[in-house]
Amino acid sequence: MTSDNEMKEIAILDQAVSAFRRNRSETQPPLDLSESVVNELEHLSSVSQPLAHHRVHTSGRWVGMIASVAAMMFLGVCLWLGVSGHASLAAEVIDAVSQVKTVTYEMIHSMEGEPDQLTKVMVAGPGRYRAELPSGEVLIVDTSQERQFRLFPEEKRATLRSAFPTDAMSVGESDRLLPLKSLPMMSQFKTTELPSRVIDNQKTVGFVCNEGPYVDLKVWVDPDTLLPVRMESASKDASTGKPVHEVTQNIVYNDDLDETLFNVAAPSDYQVDSVLASSSTAEPNTFPIVPNEGVGSLHFGMKESEVIETLGKPINRKPAPKGQLLEYGAHGLHLEISSDEGLRVIHCISQASYGFNVRSFAGKTDKGVGVGSSIQQIRAAYGKPVQEYHNQNAGLMSYISPVVTFQFIDDVVCEVTLLKPGKAE
C-alpha cells in the first residue's frame, strides 16, 4: 500500500510535470512534437516512481532493506576521502578498513511508543551478506552468484531473486538506515569533532555531521585500530513524525564466519518461489543512449515481438498508462510498449533507485550523460531544462529537444527516461 508520504511526493512530481506543460511553449517551443508526446510527462511518475518509492523513510520499510546495503559498509568507507575537519583521520580509517575481511554488527531501530527492532548483519566480503530481520525472516545475498535469497522459517517458504554486484551508484536505499554507508557521502557536509567517549569500557573519538541528510549522525572510532565502533542517528519517522533513534553497535571485525550461513539454497522441506533475471546478453547495459531514437538496437516503434527477439523474455510485466511495462533488470532497462505505438517509453534505470536486483545502466548519450552523471554535467551538455524540480535530495530535469528526462538523487542521475517523439499535428 502506498503511504501518505509517497502519495505526497508523487503529487509533487505531478505538479512539476504540470508546470512543465504550462511553461513549455514560452521557454522552448517543441516544433516537431505533438501534444501527445508532451502528455507522456504526465505519466512519468506512474510508469516509474523511483524518487517517491525508494527515498521515503518509513518505520516498516527499512527493516527489510538493511542487508541490501550492508555490503557497501566497508567499500563505502574506503571511498571516504575528505570529511571536513577530519581529513587525516579519514585517511587512516580508509587504510584500516582496507584490511578488513569480514564483519558482523547489530542495528537497533527505536521509535517512540514502539518496541525496539533488532537486525543482525554478517558481511563475508564484497556482495556477500546475511541479515536476520526482526520479523524472523533471513535475507542472504551473494552478488557473485547474482542471487538474493529470503527465508520465511515459520512458513517453510523461500524466495530466490536476482542480485547484481553493486556498481558506481551503489544501492540507493535510505542512507540513514545504515549510517556506515553514509560516511563517504558526508564529505561534502560540515562535521564537528566530539569529546572522547567511553563505549563498552573502550575509549573512542568521534565526530558529528551537522548538515545535509546526515544531521545528527554521530560516528565513534577506536583511536588505536581506527575502525568504527558505534554510530548513532536521530531523525523523525516520515509518516508519524515520531522521533526515531538508530544505532549500529557490537561491530566485530575479521571473525571466522560459517560459510554455510551464506548459502543461497533452500532447505529441502521449503517451498521456493524463484524469479531470476536473464543476463545472457554480454554487456547489455553499455548500449548507447540516443534521445528521440532509442537505446542501442532498441528503437522507438518496435513491436513487442521485436523487443523480445532482441533482449529475450522480460523478467516481469506490469500495467502501464498505455500498454505494458516490460522489466529487463539485468539490462538496466524498463520498457513501455503499446499495441498501436510499439516501444514508446524507455527507462534507463539504476541500483540507486531500484536496489541490487537490477543492473545500473552504463550507456551514455552522445554528450556523455547517463546514470551517475551530475546535474552540472547535464547543464553543460543540454543547457537549461524546460522544467527543473528539486524536493529535498530528489528531483528531475526535463528537456523537449531532445525529449528526455533526467531523474536524480543527491544531485546524481539515477534514471534517464526517453520518450518517443511525434510529429506536430
TINUPA-491823 format. One record per residue (C-alpha): residue number from 1; x, y, z; residue in one letter. Coordinates in pm, 1 decimal. Example, Ala and Ser with C-alpha at 12.3 -4.5 7.8 and 13.67 -1.06 7.14 Angstrom:
TINUPA-491823
REC   resi          u          v          w   resn
REC      1     1230.0     -450.0      780.0      A
REC      2     1367.0     -106.0      714.0      S
***
This chain:
TINUPA-491823
REC   resi          u          v          w   resn
REC      1        0.0        0.0        0.0      M
REC      2      127.9      344.7      -90.5      T
REC      3      197.7      559.2      215.4      S
REC      4       68.2      912.8      262.1      D
REC      5      422.4     1042.1      221.9      N
REC      6      469.4      853.8     -103.7      E
REC      7      142.9      998.0     -231.5      M
REC      8      258.7     1348.5     -141.1      K
REC      9      587.7     1303.6     -329.2      E
REC     10      407.8     1163.5     -633.7      I
REC     11      169.1     1459.2     -624.2      A
REC     12      464.6     1698.1     -610.6      I
REC     13      618.9     1536.1     -916.5      L
REC     14      283.7     1561.7    -1093.3      D
REC     15      278.4     1932.1    -1012.7      Q
REC     16      624.1     1968.3    -1164.8      A
REC     17      506.4     1799.9    -1482.7      V
REC     18      203.1     2027.9    -1494.6      S
REC     19      432.4     2327.1    -1459.8      A
REC     20      637.5     2190.9    -1747.2      F
REC     21      327.9     2181.6    -1964.0      R
REC     22      237.9     2539.6    -1873.2      R
REC     23      584.5     2674.9    -1948.0      N
REC     24      698.8     2469.9    -2245.4      R
REC     25      560.3     2693.2    -2522.6      S
REC     26      713.8     3002.9    -2364.0      E
REC     27     1059.8     2860.6    -2299.3      T
REC     28     1131.6     2616.4    -2580.1      Q
REC     29      857.5     2550.3    -2839.5      P
REC     30      852.5     2181.9    -2945.7      P
REC     31      846.9     2239.4    -3317.7      L
REC     32      839.7     1871.5    -3409.7      D
REC     33      639.3     1735.5    -3117.8      L
REC     34      270.4     1666.2    -3088.3      S
REC     35       61.9     1729.9    -2778.5      E
REC     36       54.6     1354.5    -2716.9      S
REC     37      432.0     1348.0    -2673.9      V
REC     38      423.9     1617.9    -2409.8      V
REC     39      141.7     1429.7    -2237.4      N
REC     40      386.6     1147.6    -2171.5      E
REC     41      548.2     1353.0    -1897.6      L
REC     42      221.9     1337.0    -1707.3      E
REC     43      256.5      959.6    -1694.1      H
REC     44      620.4      960.9    -1588.5      L
REC     45      563.7      916.6    -1216.9      S
REC     46      309.1      637.2    -1272.6      S
REC     47      533.1      449.8    -1515.8      V
REC     48      838.9      471.7    -1294.2      S
REC     49      844.2      609.5     -940.0      Q
REC     50     1193.9      558.0     -800.4      P
REC     51     1206.8      900.8     -640.6      L
REC     52      890.5      851.4     -441.1      A
REC     53      928.8      477.8     -390.0      H
REC     54     1289.2      448.0     -281.5      H
REC     55     1359.8      760.8      -82.8      R
REC     56     1066.6      754.7      159.5      V
REC     57     1169.5      683.3      518.0      H
REC     58      904.7      474.7      693.3      T
REC     59      937.2      265.5     1006.2      S
REC     60      809.0      -51.7      844.7      G
REC     61     1007.0      -41.8      518.9      R
REC     62     1362.2      -16.8      644.4      W
REC     63     1396.4     -349.5      824.1      V
REC     64     1359.1     -543.0      500.6      G
REC     65     1628.2     -335.8      327.3      M
REC     66     1916.2     -341.8      576.1      I
REC     67     2101.4     -626.1      410.0      A
REC     68     2063.6     -472.7       64.8      S
REC     69     2309.9     -201.7      164.8      V
REC     70     2521.7     -396.0      410.7      A
REC     71     2784.7     -499.1      159.1      A
REC     72     2862.7     -136.5       88.3      M
REC     73     2956.8      -78.4      451.1      M
REC     74     3332.5     -107.1      415.3      F
REC     75     3363.8      -48.2       44.6      L
REC     76     3193.2      284.1      109.9      G
REC     77     3422.9      376.3      397.1      V
REC     78     3720.3      308.6      170.9      C
REC     79     3590.3      582.0      -58.0      L
REC     80     3551.8      833.5      223.3      W
REC     81     3812.9     1078.5      105.2      L
REC     82     3777.6     1401.5      294.9      G
REC     83     3532.7     1456.5      576.4      V
REC     84     3563.9     1825.1      657.3      S
REC     85     3787.2     1882.4      958.9      G
REC     86     3895.9     1517.7      973.1      H
REC     87     4096.5     1457.9      657.3      A
REC     88     4387.3     1290.1      839.1      S
REC     89     4157.7     1068.2     1045.1      L
REC     90     3965.0      976.0      731.5      A
REC     91     4283.0      867.4      553.2      A
REC     92     4381.2      647.6      845.3      E
REC     93     4031.9      496.6      866.5      V
REC     94     4041.8      415.9      494.7      I
REC     95     4370.9      234.5      537.8      D
REC     96     4245.3       40.5      840.5      A
REC     97     3921.1      -61.1      673.4      V
REC     98     4102.3     -180.2      361.5      S
REC     99     4247.3     -460.1      574.8      Q
REC    100     3906.9     -586.0      692.5      V
REC    101     3793.1     -923.3      557.8      K
REC    102     3465.8     -985.9      744.1      T
REC    103     3239.8     -800.2      984.5      V
REC    104     2930.7     -857.4     1193.0      T
REC    105     2717.0     -594.5     1366.0      Y
REC    106     2376.9     -516.8     1512.2      E
REC    107     2135.4     -240.2     1425.7      M
REC    108     1874.5     -118.6     1672.6      I
REC    109     1583.2       87.6     1547.1      H
REC    110     1389.4      269.3     1819.8      S
REC    111     1074.9      475.8     1770.8      M
REC    112      870.0      645.3     2038.2      E
REC    113      583.2      427.1     2157.6      G
REC    114      701.3      112.3     1977.6      E
REC    115      928.7     -176.9     2080.1      P
REC    116     1289.2     -170.1     1961.5      D
REC    117     1368.5     -366.3     1646.1      Q
REC    118     1697.9     -553.8     1621.9      L
REC    119     1862.3     -660.9     1296.7      T
REC    120     2178.8     -873.3     1292.9      K
REC    121     2404.1     -848.8      988.0      V
REC    122     2704.1    -1051.7      873.6      M
REC    123     2929.4     -941.0      586.4      V
REC    124     3162.4    -1204.4      438.5      A
REC    125     3322.1     -990.1      172.6      G
REC    126     3200.3     -765.1     -108.6      P
REC    127     2849.8     -861.1     -213.0      G
REC    128     2810.9    -1146.2       38.9      R
REC    129     2599.1    -1085.3      343.8      Y
REC    130     2326.7    -1220.7      566.3      R
REC    131     2067.3    -1030.8      768.9      A
REC    132     1846.7    -1173.8     1040.5      E
REC    133     1546.0     -941.8     1048.2      L
REC    134     1316.8     -851.4     1339.5      P
REC    135     1029.9    -1037.6     1168.5      S
REC    136     1224.8    -1364.3     1189.6      G
REC    137     1297.7    -1362.4      818.0      E
REC    138     1651.4    -1418.7      692.1      V
REC    139     1794.9    -1245.8      385.4      L
REC    140     2108.3    -1390.1      221.6      I
REC    141     2280.8    -1214.9      -68.1      V
REC    142     2567.5    -1330.9     -288.1      D
REC    143     2614.3    -1096.1     -582.9      T
REC    144     2898.1    -1310.8     -719.8      S
REC    145     2625.7    -1565.9     -791.6      Q
REC    146     2372.3    -1291.3     -876.8      E
REC    147     2137.4    -1426.4     -612.2      R
REC    148     1938.3    -1294.6     -316.1      Q
REC    149     1758.5    -1545.5     -101.0      F
REC    150     1488.6    -1473.5      157.7      R
REC    151     1379.7    -1739.0      406.4      L
REC    152     1047.1    -1737.3      589.4      F
REC    153     1107.9    -2004.5      858.5      P
REC    154      759.1    -2003.0     1009.9      E
REC    155      600.1    -2065.2      671.1      E
REC    156      869.0    -2301.7      541.2      K
REC    157      887.7    -2077.2      235.8      R
REC    158     1165.4    -1901.4       43.8      A
REC    159     1207.0    -1660.0     -245.4      T
REC    160     1500.3    -1654.1     -486.6      L
REC    161     1566.3    -1333.8     -679.7      R
REC    162     1846.0    -1173.2     -878.7      S
REC    163     2109.9     -962.5     -701.8      A
REC    164     2367.2     -795.8     -921.9      F
REC    165     2701.4     -664.0     -796.1      P
REC    166     2680.8     -305.9     -679.2      T
REC    167     2831.6      -52.7     -916.4      D
REC    168     2918.7      316.2     -928.1      A
REC    169     2585.6      436.2     -793.5      M
REC    170     2576.1      176.6     -517.5      S
REC    171     2247.6       72.6     -359.3      V
REC    172     2029.5      372.4     -307.3      G
REC    173     1813.7      266.0      -17.3      E
REC    174     1764.3      513.3      267.3      S
REC    175     2112.7      628.9      363.5      D
REC    176     2035.4      689.1      728.7      R
REC    177     1929.3      325.5      773.8      L
REC    178     2290.1      212.5      753.2      L
REC    179     2496.2      500.2      892.2      P
REC    180     2829.4      343.4      799.5      L
REC    181     2728.3      353.2      434.7      K
REC    182     2679.7      727.6      470.7      S
REC    183     3041.7      800.6      559.0      L
REC    184     3170.9      859.4      204.1      P
REC    185     2872.5     1082.4      129.5      M
REC    186     2934.8     1302.9      431.6      M
REC    187     3248.9     1453.4      282.5      S
REC    188     3051.6     1735.9      124.2      Q
REC    189     2895.0     1839.6      456.3      F
REC    190     3028.8     2010.6      765.9      K
REC    191     3131.4     1792.5     1060.7      T
REC    192     3231.6     1878.4     1415.8      T
REC    193     3463.3     1689.5     1647.9      E
REC    194     3303.2     1536.4     1956.5      L
REC    195     3454.3     1489.9     2302.8      P
REC    196     3605.6     1145.9     2358.2      S
REC    197     3360.9      888.0     2489.5      R
REC    198     3383.5      551.9     2665.0      V
REC    199     3176.2      282.1     2491.5      I
REC    200     3170.6      -67.0     2643.4      D
REC    201     3475.5       16.7     2856.2      N
REC    202     3659.4      139.1     2546.8      Q
REC    203     3771.5      496.4     2484.5      K
REC    204     3664.2      632.5     2146.5      T
REC    205     3695.6      952.9     1945.0      V
REC    206     3418.8     1082.6     1726.1      G
REC    207     3250.8     1349.6     1519.9      F
REC    208     2900.2     1455.5     1421.9      V
REC    209     2764.3     1568.9     1085.9      C
REC    210     2569.3     1892.4     1121.0      N
REC    211     2400.2     1941.6      785.4      E
REC    212     2250.9     1782.8      476.7      G
REC    213     2069.0     1449.1      505.1      P
REC    214     2310.2     1339.0      781.8      Y
REC    215     2218.8     1588.9     1052.6      V
REC    216     2290.4     1443.7     1397.8      D
REC    217     2474.8     1141.9     1257.2      L
REC    218     2745.2     1061.7     1513.0      K
REC    219     3047.0      843.1     1437.5      V
REC    220     3268.0      688.1     1708.1      W
REC    221     3606.4      533.5     1620.3      V
REC    222     3860.3      323.8     1808.5      D
REC    223     4168.2      552.6     1833.7      P
REC    224     4402.3      251.6     1815.5      D
REC    225     4254.7       46.2     1530.6      T
REC    226     4084.0      345.0     1363.2      L
REC    227     3781.0      127.9     1286.9      L
REC    228     3420.8      240.2     1352.4      P
REC    229     3290.0      125.0     1690.3      V
REC    230     2944.9      278.4     1706.0      R
REC    231     2722.9      509.7     1502.6      M
REC    232     2407.4      688.3     1609.9      E
REC    233     2145.5      882.7     1418.3      S
REC    234     1841.2     1079.8     1524.4      A
REC    235     1551.8     1165.6     1294.2      S
REC    236     1173.4     1163.2     1265.9      K
REC    237      954.0      899.2     1107.8      D
REC    238      816.0     1037.1      781.3      A
REC    239      464.2      900.2      826.9      S
REC    240      408.9      960.5     1200.2      T
REC    241      651.6     1237.7     1288.0      G
REC    242      768.2     1040.9     1590.7      K
REC    243     1134.5     1060.0     1697.8      P
REC    244     1348.8      776.5     1566.1      V
REC    245     1686.3      668.0     1704.9      H
REC    246     1909.7      421.3     1521.9      E
REC    247     2229.0      264.2     1649.8      V
REC    248     2490.6       46.7     1480.2      T
REC    249     2680.4     -138.9     1753.0      Q
REC    250     2862.4     -457.0     1859.2      N
REC    251     3078.5     -439.2     1547.2      I
REC    252     3319.8     -732.7     1519.0      V
REC    253     3592.8     -738.3     1254.2      Y
REC    254     3771.8    -1029.0     1085.3      N
REC    255     3587.3    -1303.7     1270.0      D
REC    256     3568.7    -1653.0     1120.0      D
REC    257     3219.2    -1684.1      973.6      L
REC    258     3047.9    -2013.4      896.8      D
REC    259     3029.3    -2035.5      516.3      E
REC    260     2706.6    -2235.8      529.7      T
REC    261     2529.6    -1927.4      666.9      L
REC    262     2569.4    -1765.6      324.7      F
REC    263     2434.5    -2048.8      109.4      N
REC    264     2174.6    -1927.3     -140.1      V
REC    265     1988.4    -2256.0     -135.2      A
REC    266     1669.0    -2351.7       45.9      A
REC    267     1626.1    -2642.9      287.0      P
REC    268     1469.9    -2946.3      118.3      S
REC    269     1138.5    -2900.4      301.9      D
REC    270     1091.6    -2536.7      187.9      Y
REC    271      867.5    -2422.6      -96.0      Q
REC    272     1069.8    -2190.0     -321.7      V
REC    273      939.8    -1911.8     -542.6      D
REC    274     1208.9    -1834.1     -799.8      S
REC    275     1216.3    -1526.4    -1028.3      V
REC    276     1555.6    -1468.8    -1188.7      L
REC    277     1655.2    -1213.6    -1449.7      A
REC    278     1836.9    -1332.9    -1759.2      S
REC    279     2182.7    -1189.7    -1816.9      S
REC    280     2257.5    -1388.7    -2133.0      S
REC    281     2341.0    -1083.0    -2344.2      T
REC    282     2702.7     -976.8    -2295.4      A
REC    283     2738.4     -626.8    -2151.1      E
REC    284     2374.4     -534.8    -2221.7      P
REC    285     2386.5     -207.6    -2029.2      N
REC    286     2659.6      -48.1    -2241.2      T
REC    287     2418.0       31.0    -2525.3      F
REC    288     2442.9      399.3    -2622.2      P
REC    289     2150.4      626.5    -2536.5      I
REC    290     2015.0      812.2    -2840.4      V
REC    291     1733.6     1053.0    -2742.2      P
REC    292     1442.5     1064.1    -2990.7      N
REC    293     1560.9      732.1    -3138.3      E
REC    294     1614.7      470.9    -2868.1      G
REC    295     1887.4      277.5    -2689.9      V
REC    296     2137.2       69.1    -2884.1      G
REC    297     1947.1     -172.7    -3107.0      S
REC    298     1616.3      -79.1    -2942.5      L
REC    299     1428.9      179.1    -3147.3      H
REC    300     1103.3      358.0    -3077.0      F
REC    301      811.7      193.7    -3254.6      G
REC    302      948.1     -162.4    -3228.4      M
REC    303      684.8     -429.2    -3174.3      K
REC    304      691.1     -632.9    -2855.1      E
REC    305      799.4     -941.1    -3050.8      S
REC    306     1096.6     -747.5    -3188.3      E
REC    307     1198.4     -631.6    -2840.0      V
REC    308     1179.2     -988.8    -2709.5      I
REC    309     1382.5    -1110.8    -3005.7      E
REC    310     1648.4     -854.1    -2912.5      T
REC    311     1654.6     -886.3    -2530.9      L
REC    312     1475.2    -1213.6    -2459.0      G
REC    313     1170.4    -1250.8    -2237.1      K
REC    314     1123.7     -980.1    -1970.7      P
REC    315     1163.8    -1070.1    -1605.8      I
REC    316      826.9     -915.1    -1530.3      N
REC    317      531.5     -732.0    -1682.8      R
REC    318      326.7     -456.1    -1526.3      K
REC    319       37.1     -241.9    -1648.5      P
REC    320      143.9       98.7    -1782.9      A
REC    321      -67.3      405.9    -1867.7      P
REC    322      -73.1      288.9    -2229.9      K
REC    323        7.9      -79.5    -2264.6      G
REC    324      260.5     -283.3    -2067.2      Q
REC    325      584.6     -211.8    -1882.8      L
REC    326      843.0     -480.8    -1960.3      L
REC    327     1112.4     -513.8    -1694.6      E
REC    328     1465.0     -605.9    -1803.2      Y
REC    329     1650.2     -551.2    -1476.7      G
REC    330     1957.2     -745.0    -1590.2      A
REC    331     1995.3     -493.2    -1872.7      H
REC    332     1915.0     -188.7    -1659.8      G
REC    333     1605.2     -120.2    -1870.2      L
REC    334     1229.8      -85.1    -1820.6      H
REC    335     1037.5      -53.8    -2147.1      L
REC    336      682.2       63.6    -2206.1      E
REC    337      513.2      -85.4    -2512.5      I
REC    338      162.3      -34.5    -2652.3      S
REC    339      -14.3     -231.3    -2923.3      S
REC    340      -60.0       68.2    -3152.4      D
REC    341      264.5      264.1    -3093.3      E
REC    342      506.5      -15.0    -3014.2      G
REC    343      806.2       82.0    -2797.6      L
REC    344      716.0      428.3    -2669.8      R
REC    345      899.6      490.3    -2338.7      V
REC    346     1248.8      374.1    -2237.9      I
REC    347     1369.7      393.1    -1876.7      H
REC    348     1744.7      354.5    -1824.7      C
REC    349     1747.5      265.4    -1455.4      I
REC    350     1996.7      219.4    -1171.7      S
REC    351     2054.5       45.4     -843.4      Q
REC    352     2029.1      382.2     -674.0      A
REC    353     1657.0      383.4     -743.3      S
REC    354     1567.5       15.3     -777.2      Y
REC    355     1805.3     -173.6     -546.5      G
REC    356     2051.0     -450.8     -616.8      F
REC    357     1808.0     -667.4     -815.4      N
REC    358     1882.5     -459.0    -1125.6      V
REC    359     2199.0     -353.1    -1304.2      R
REC    360     2266.6       16.4    -1333.8      S
REC    361     2253.3      114.3    -1699.4      F
REC    362     2604.1      213.0    -1808.2      A
REC    363     2527.7      354.2    -2151.8      G
REC    364     2572.6      726.2    -2220.8      K
REC    365     2430.5      975.9    -2466.2      T
REC    366     2649.5     1122.5    -2739.0      D
REC    367     2710.5     1408.6    -2495.2      K
REC    368     2845.8     1171.5    -2231.4      G
REC    369     2546.6     1188.5    -1996.8      V
REC    370     2383.8      890.3    -1826.4      G
REC    371     2326.6      721.9    -1492.2      V
REC    372     2582.9      857.2    -1247.2      G
REC    373     2622.3     1194.3    -1420.9      S
REC    374     2595.6     1513.7    -1216.6      S
REC    375     2347.8     1796.8    -1257.6      I
REC    376     2637.1     2015.2    -1370.5      Q
REC    377     2719.0     1768.9    -1649.7      Q
REC    378     2357.6     1774.6    -1767.2      I
REC    379     2352.7     2154.5    -1782.3      R
REC    380     2681.8     2166.2    -1968.2      A
REC    381     2556.6     1910.9    -2221.7      A
REC    382     2195.0     2018.0    -2273.1      Y
REC    383     2167.5     2371.0    -2135.7      G
REC    384     1874.8     2499.5    -1934.7      K
REC    385     1590.0     2246.9    -1893.9      P
REC    386     1232.6     2343.9    -1973.2      V
REC    387     1146.3     2223.0    -1625.9      Q
REC    388     1359.6     2151.7    -1322.7      E
REC    389     1233.9     2037.7     -984.6      Y
REC    390     1405.9     1962.9     -653.5      H
REC    391     1246.2     1804.0     -346.8      N
REC    392     1499.8     1755.5      -66.1      Q
REC    393     1751.6     1506.8     -212.6      N
REC    394     1546.3     1407.3     -518.5      A
REC    395     1437.2     1581.4     -836.3      G
REC    396     1414.0     1585.1    -1213.4      L
REC    397     1521.3     1787.7    -1518.9      M
REC    398     1312.5     1772.0    -1837.4      S
REC    399     1404.7     1861.5    -2194.3      Y
REC    400     1198.9     1851.5    -2514.1      I
REC    401     1473.8     1897.6    -2769.6      S
REC    402     1558.5     1609.9    -2742.8      P
REC    403     1271.5     1455.3    -2546.4      V
REC    404     1443.8     1326.9    -2234.4      V
REC    405     1401.3     1349.4    -1856.9      T
REC    406     1680.2     1300.2    -1604.3      F
REC    407     1579.0     1195.8    -1253.0      Q
REC    408     1834.7     1231.1     -978.7      F
REC    409     1909.6     1158.6     -614.1      I
REC    410     2164.0     1366.2     -423.6      D
REC    411     2234.4     1562.3     -745.7      D
REC    412     2338.7     1244.6     -929.8      V
REC    413     2136.4     1093.2    -1215.4      V
REC    414     1956.3      775.5    -1110.2      C
REC    415     1733.9      732.0    -1417.5      E
REC    416     1715.8      854.6    -1777.0      V
REC    417     1372.4      842.4    -1939.9      T
REC    418     1335.6      869.3    -2318.6      L
REC    419     1001.0      939.5    -2484.9      L
REC    420      900.2      857.4    -2840.8      K
REC    421      884.4     1181.8    -3040.0      P
REC    422      589.9     1266.4    -3261.9      G
REC    423      516.8     1499.9    -3548.3      K
REC    424      325.7     1820.2    -3492.0      A
REC    425      -43.8     1776.6    -3558.9      E
***
